[in-house]
Amino acid sequence: MVNSNIDALGIIFPNSYDDLVPELVADRLMASIPFADRYRMIDFILSSMVNCGIDNVSVIVRKNYHSLLDHLGSGREWDLTRKNGGLNIVPPFAEKNIKVYNGRVEALASILGFLKSQKEKYVVMADTNIAVNFDFGAFLEQHIESGADVTIAYTEEELPKSALEAGTDNKSLYYTLELENKRVNNIRINSKATGVQNFSMNIYAIERELLIDQISQVFVEKGKTV
């Protein structure tokens, strides 16, 4: 466990990609799928955040989350039991404005009040469909040094067979990036391109105030309030 914190809060989307493994998520979500008997899929991202000094983490759940609640408990195993920050599990209908969301934007809109009340300058966001020991400290440092509005982590690899064979109506979107001088100039959704691709890991860094502005703007354009 680290002794110093970094100026960022973490947000985890545990239901992303449930549709890719329907036989495994009948009674649970992607984040609580067992891995090597001892672990759950959320352990990798959550531990990576904590080990890099992120001590304020929100998990925005959508459905089938009871097994995840049992696994996470109060967050004591990750040293996230504390008065300020710590582990914040957000189920639908926990408050009047928190509904069952569709997609990450609606999930973030449901906790907009929470985001506005936090003190951290940056937000890092991730799904739970990858088993990786990720250095969020180095990732955030690179984000700050680049001066970019948003930084996306990606891996260079061929698209998995399951992605290439998925139908066009597949609800679990994946993204590939077209880069120029390490800047994203195009994002392709559910690409069927073969060969090595810049495959998004769905790990993002952004300033908290900018995230709030962007989420608010999306709903203003749709004629909705958040």
C-alpha positions as CSV (number, residue, x, y, z in Angstrom):
1,M,0.0,0.0,0.0
2,V,1.3,3.5,-0.9
3,N,1.8,6.2,1.7
4,S,1.0,9.2,-0.5
5,N,-2.1,10.0,-2.5
6,I,-2.4,11.4,-6.0
7,D,-4.7,14.2,-6.9
8,A,-7.4,12.1,-8.5
9,L,-10.6,10.2,-7.7
10,G,-11.4,6.9,-9.4
11,I,-14.7,5.9,-11.1
12,I,-15.3,2.3,-12.0
13,F,-18.1,1.0,-14.3
14,P,-18.7,-2.6,-13.2
15,N,-21.5,-3.6,-15.6
16,S,-19.7,-2.7,-18.9
17,Y,-19.4,-5.6,-21.2
18,D,-21.9,-7.8,-19.4
19,D,-23.5,-8.5,-22.8
20,L,-20.3,-10.2,-24.0
21,V,-20.6,-13.0,-21.4
22,P,-24.3,-13.5,-20.8
23,E,-23.8,-17.1,-19.5
24,L,-21.5,-15.7,-16.7
25,V,-23.6,-12.7,-15.6
26,A,-27.1,-14.2,-15.1
27,D,-26.8,-13.6,-11.4
28,R,-23.8,-11.2,-11.2
29,L,-22.0,-8.5,-13.2
30,M,-18.7,-8.4,-15.1
31,A,-16.9,-7.0,-12.1
32,S,-17.7,-9.9,-9.8
33,I,-16.8,-12.8,-12.2
34,P,-14.3,-15.0,-10.4
35,F,-10.7,-15.0,-11.7
36,A,-8.3,-17.8,-10.6
37,D,-10.6,-18.8,-7.8
38,R,-9.3,-16.1,-5.3
39,Y,-10.1,-12.9,-7.2
40,R,-12.9,-11.1,-8.9
41,M,-12.5,-9.0,-12.1
42,I,-12.8,-5.7,-10.2
43,D,-9.8,-6.6,-8.0
44,F,-7.4,-5.7,-10.7
45,I,-8.5,-2.2,-11.5
46,L,-9.5,-1.4,-7.9
47,S,-6.1,-2.6,-6.5
48,S,-4.3,-0.7,-9.3
49,M,-6.0,2.5,-8.3
50,V,-5.4,2.1,-4.6
51,N,-1.7,1.0,-5.1
52,C,-1.1,4.2,-7.0
53,G,-2.5,6.4,-4.1
54,I,-6.1,6.9,-5.3
55,D,-8.2,6.7,-2.0
56,N,-11.5,8.0,-3.3
57,V,-13.2,5.4,-5.6
58,S,-16.8,5.3,-6.7
59,V,-18.3,2.1,-8.2
60,I,-21.4,2.9,-10.2
61,V,-23.4,-0.3,-10.4
62,R,-26.4,-0.9,-12.7
63,K,-27.8,-4.4,-12.0
64,N,-27.0,-7.8,-10.6
65,Y,-24.7,-6.2,-8.1
66,H,-25.4,-8.1,-4.8
67,S,-22.4,-10.5,-5.2
68,L,-20.2,-7.4,-5.8
69,L,-21.4,-5.8,-2.6
70,D,-20.6,-9.0,-0.7
71,H,-17.1,-9.1,-2.2
72,L,-16.2,-5.4,-1.7
73,G,-17.8,-5.0,1.7
74,S,-16.8,-1.7,3.3
75,G,-13.5,-1.6,1.3
76,R,-11.4,-2.6,4.3
77,E,-9.2,-5.0,2.3
78,W,-8.2,-2.1,0.1
79,D,-7.7,0.3,3.0
80,L,-10.7,2.3,1.7
81,T,-12.6,2.5,5.0
82,R,-12.4,6.2,5.9
83,K,-14.6,9.2,6.6
84,N,-13.5,11.2,3.7
85,G,-13.3,9.5,0.3
86,G,-12.8,5.8,0.5
87,L,-15.0,3.3,-1.3
88,N,-18.4,4.7,-2.6
89,I,-20.7,2.1,-4.1
90,V,-23.6,3.8,-6.0
91,P,-26.5,1.5,-6.8
92,P,-29.5,2.7,-8.8
93,F,-32.2,4.5,-6.8
94,A,-29.9,5.1,-3.9
95,E,-30.9,8.7,-4.3
96,K,-33.8,10.3,-6.2
97,N,-31.6,11.3,-9.2
98,I,-29.8,8.0,-9.5
99,K,-31.6,5.8,-12.1
100,V,-30.8,2.7,-14.0
101,Y,-28.4,4.1,-16.5
102,N,-27.6,3.2,-20.1
103,G,-23.9,3.9,-20.9
104,R,-21.2,5.8,-19.1
105,V,-22.5,9.3,-19.8
106,E,-25.8,8.6,-18.0
107,A,-23.9,6.9,-15.2
108,L,-21.7,10.0,-14.7
109,A,-24.8,12.2,-14.9
110,S,-26.3,10.3,-12.0
111,I,-23.4,11.3,-9.7
112,L,-22.9,14.8,-11.0
113,G,-23.7,16.3,-7.6
114,F,-21.1,14.0,-6.0
115,L,-18.5,15.0,-8.6
116,K,-19.1,18.7,-7.9
117,S,-18.6,18.2,-4.2
118,Q,-15.2,16.5,-4.5
119,K,-11.8,18.2,-4.1
120,E,-9.6,16.2,-6.4
121,K,-8.5,17.9,-9.6
122,Y,-8.5,14.8,-11.8
123,V,-10.8,11.8,-12.5
124,V,-9.6,8.5,-13.8
125,M,-12.2,6.1,-15.1
126,A,-12.1,2.4,-16.0
127,D,-14.2,-0.7,-16.8
128,T,-13.6,-4.1,-15.2
129,N,-13.3,-6.4,-18.2
130,I,-9.5,-6.5,-18.2
131,A,-7.1,-8.3,-15.8
132,V,-4.2,-5.9,-15.6
133,N,-1.8,-4.3,-13.1
134,F,-2.2,-0.8,-14.3
135,D,0.0,2.2,-13.2
136,F,-2.5,4.9,-12.8
137,G,0.2,7.2,-11.3
138,A,2.3,7.1,-14.5
139,F,-0.9,7.4,-16.6
140,L,-2.0,10.5,-14.8
141,E,1.5,12.0,-15.0
142,Q,1.5,11.5,-18.7
143,H,-1.9,13.1,-19.0
144,I,-0.7,16.2,-17.1
145,E,2.5,16.5,-19.1
146,S,0.7,16.1,-22.5
147,G,-1.7,19.0,-21.8
148,A,-4.5,17.0,-23.4
149,D,-8.1,17.4,-22.4
150,V,-8.6,13.6,-22.2
151,T,-6.1,10.8,-22.2
152,I,-7.0,7.2,-23.2
153,A,-5.0,4.1,-22.5
154,Y,-4.8,1.7,-25.4
155,T,-3.0,-1.5,-26.3
156,E,-1.6,-2.6,-29.7
157,E,-3.1,-5.9,-30.5
158,E,-5.4,-7.7,-32.9
159,L,-9.1,-7.5,-32.2
160,P,-10.4,-10.6,-30.4
161,K,-12.4,-13.1,-32.4
162,S,-15.5,-12.4,-30.3
163,A,-15.4,-8.7,-31.2
164,L,-14.9,-9.4,-34.9
165,E,-17.8,-11.8,-35.0
166,A,-20.2,-9.7,-32.9
167,G,-23.3,-8.4,-34.7
168,T,-23.9,-4.8,-35.5
169,D,-26.6,-4.6,-32.9
170,N,-24.2,-5.6,-30.1
171,K,-24.7,-3.2,-27.2
172,S,-21.2,-3.7,-25.7
173,L,-19.2,-1.2,-27.8
174,Y,-15.5,-1.3,-28.2
175,Y,-13.3,1.3,-29.7
176,T,-10.1,1.5,-31.8
177,L,-8.1,4.6,-32.2
178,E,-6.4,6.3,-35.1
179,L,-3.4,8.2,-33.9
180,E,-1.1,10.9,-35.2
181,N,1.9,11.9,-33.1
182,K,0.2,10.1,-30.1
183,R,-2.9,12.3,-30.6
184,V,-6.3,10.7,-31.4
185,N,-7.7,11.9,-34.7
186,N,-10.4,9.3,-35.1
187,I,-12.2,6.8,-32.9
188,R,-13.8,3.8,-34.7
189,I,-16.7,2.0,-33.0
190,N,-16.9,-1.8,-33.3
191,S,-14.4,-1.8,-36.1
192,K,-14.0,-5.1,-38.0
193,A,-10.5,-4.3,-39.2
194,T,-8.0,-7.1,-39.1
195,G,-4.3,-6.9,-38.1
196,V,-2.9,-5.0,-35.1
197,Q,-5.1,-2.2,-33.9
198,N,-4.9,0.5,-31.3
199,F,-7.5,-1.1,-29.0
200,S,-8.9,1.2,-26.4
201,M,-8.6,-0.2,-22.8
202,N,-11.5,2.1,-21.7
203,I,-9.2,3.8,-19.2
204,Y,-9.5,7.6,-19.2
205,A,-8.1,10.6,-17.4
206,I,-9.7,14.0,-17.4
207,E,-9.9,17.1,-15.2
208,R,-12.9,16.9,-12.9
209,E,-14.2,20.3,-13.7
210,L,-14.0,19.6,-17.4
211,L,-15.8,16.3,-17.0
212,I,-18.6,18.1,-15.1
213,D,-18.9,20.7,-17.9
214,Q,-18.9,18.0,-20.6
215,I,-21.6,15.9,-19.0
216,S,-23.7,18.9,-18.3
217,Q,-23.3,20.1,-21.9
218,V,-24.5,16.7,-23.3
219,F,-27.7,16.9,-21.4
220,V,-28.3,20.6,-22.3
221,E,-28.0,19.7,-25.9
222,K,-30.6,16.9,-25.4
223,G,-32.9,19.4,-23.6
224,K,-32.6,17.6,-20.3
225,T,-31.4,18.7,-16.9
226,V,-29.0,17.0,-14.5
